[in-house]
Amino acid sequence: MTGTIRTATPLDDGALAELATVTFPLACPPGSSPEDVAAHLRDTLSAGKFAQYLADPDITILVIDDGDGLHGYSMLVNRPAQDPDVAAALTRLPSAELSKVYVHPDHHGLGAAGRLMASTVERAAALGVAGVWLGVNDQNAKAIRFYEKSGFRKVGTKSFRLGTTVEHDLVMELGLR
């Protein structure tokens, strides 16, 4: 597994958006419409949105960079959960959200996701939070297995809007202390 894990910089916004166009659709439920996926990419994962995320002091984006481009990223949000269903489910406070963790499919099965997860959890621990939480579509069995293998446990559910559709996510939490 090649590539260095580093903190993203403002110069990465375009590459992050390009990577998101490849990785995000893989995490969507099988019945997701192309229009809903495109709307989410446009509204949440565009270069402009990544520029906003990178400028936010409460957000850390880590990337896997092999020198020829990015092939993975995670986004850690260090602020209280705003969704009431999430806030009610969490048992480790304060908690940071693992908002995104994606690896290019060409790098699946090579340890990239595990390395990225370990670096992200290490960064969360350095923030002093007691836990990390994430939302994952309840139909994404592969991601759920990976998160469970990484130590996350199901603690609740929440809704997630994908374009015009409301999807159902599991809320999973990892205790750090």
Buried (B, 14 or more C-beta within 10 A) or exposed (E): EEBEBBEBEEEBBBBBBBBBEEBBBBBBBEEBEEEBBEBBBEEBBBBEBBBEBBEEEEBBBBBBBBEEEBBBBBBBBBEEBEBEBBBEBBEBEBBBBBBBBBBBEEBEEBEBBBBBBEBBBEBBBEBEBBBBBBBBBBBBEEBBEBBEEBBBEBBBBBEBEBBEBEBEBBBBBBEBE
